[in-house]
Amino acid sequence: MNGRAVRVRVPATSANLGPAFDCAGLALTLHDVVEFAVADTGLAVEVSGAGAGELPTDASHLVVRAFRAACGVLGWSPPGLRVRARNGIPQGRGMGSSAAAVVAGVVGAFELCPDVDVRDDDAVLRLATELEGHPDNVAPCLLGGATLSWMGEAGARAVRLPVAAGVRPLVLVPGATLSTHVARGLLPDAVPHADAAHAAGRAALLVHALTCDPGLLVEATEDRLHQRQRAAAMPGSAALLDRLRAAGHAATVSGAGPSLLVLGAGDPAAGTDDVTSLTPDGWDVYPLEVDCDGARVVREAPGVSSP
């Protein structure tokens, strides 16, 4: 080691939030912590926590690929690299694990590069989105809180929204995984005009509900664009989603699924107990909060958030 190291903490995220397909996202208090250290030569990758024994520990690891892509943009490359990832984000469950890996890698490179004085989050957002393919998870992972993101002429852009104090995220995670590529392949090329109008109205209402009036979240999270269309790939999630919404909960598919996000408002204990009673065996229940920090360098001893 040559003494240069940085530890980056990145949050799990939930994208879409119902009707705001491919543009809205929420950062959650479940984290991966990735430590990067410049070495004299070679590459070493360690993975613990979620994905240990399954994720690669060589140059094909997504964190390493993102780090090296950022180094290419910055015109810098360390002689050697050590990466230690302590993962708290479930893999392949619709909680932004790949976006977290990409953001961690890009931020790590920006933080270690000797030619960078202050990290440019606009540049990080653009590059991480190019690597990830879309900004809906990247934006909240990087910026924290709730975000709206879109593609402009110069690349990805995003704004951060203040989240009302009464919003309580609860994530339900099944044992099965689902590929985002498979989930996207189930979506139709066109939707009826009435469904498009419904989505626009609910997405606008979602912003108001998230920022000002959580009591409207059940109506604001109604979706016609993607959740029902993907139900065949995750029938257990679709059935639970129907039960939760019928019981009056603001439940949505988290990202491409198969996890579900419930945005509660009111008594946290009562809401959690009711959701848990409706959730079948074999699902993990994560009572979380909104992560307001996003990707940040941490100084404390490395650790991973747990439910």
Phi, psi and omega in degrees: 000146177254010173095351181264120182210158178210144178243124185244130176252130181232140184270156166295159179219159172234126183256161176082310179055035181099255190277342187274062187299128176066014180224333181255148177205161183222130177274141187235154185277060171222129196227154160258142174240120185239125179255130178245134176223131177285132180240169181289331182195161171078183179222133174225133182231128175240138179230128173228163182082214182301130178087356179298133183085350179245320180284148180293155177237040178224199185294346179278352178300136187299323177299315180294317179299318179292318178302313183290326176296319178294320177301321178298320178292322183279349181070036183217147176211127179288152179296328177207165186213137172242129180235128176235113183251123175249105192261127173251349183272123177302142183271137173065030183243008181082026179244022172075030181296321181288321177297320179297319179297316180294313180298317179300316181296315181292315179297319179301318179293316179298320182289327182272336184300125183292344181268358181256118179272315181229128181297132178263100184293334175296317178292321177298316180300314182297313183291315180298324178292320176302320181285322183277328178107334178202155189265000190296327174268326182299316185298308179292328177298319181283315190263338184081168178069208174260143181225154166244132183228155180202167179258123176254186182297328182265005180120201185290143174224159181203154172232150180259137180251141173286132182263132180301147185298334184278000182277123182236108179281137174227126183247134178249122189240118177279172178287333183280157175250168177211127178289132176300323180298317178295316181297319179292329180293345180273353183277140179288160178285337181218154178232154177299149181303322180297323178290323178295317178296319178299316181296318180298316180294316181290324178296321176295318178296325179302318179300315179295316182295317181294323187265333189231324191218081181300341178297345180263006187295327180298311178291323185291339182262010176294137184226143172234358190270326192217332188289311179294326181293336182261001188301325183298332181277346181212067184300324178296319178293319180296319180294317179293322177302315179298318180296316181295316181290324177296332178273003175093019180261144178278076184259142177219162168287133180276112183059229178275359181088181008270002178292158176242145175249131175243122179260102184271159175213131181117216183287113183300317184296314182296317181295317180296316180298319182291317178298316180298322180294335180270349186271129182290164175299150179095354177258142173267138180250122181246099172283114187238182172232170175285126176278116183266355185268325187069205181288127180211156175280131182246146183254339183288170178302142184298142178196172183231135177298148176226156183292000000 
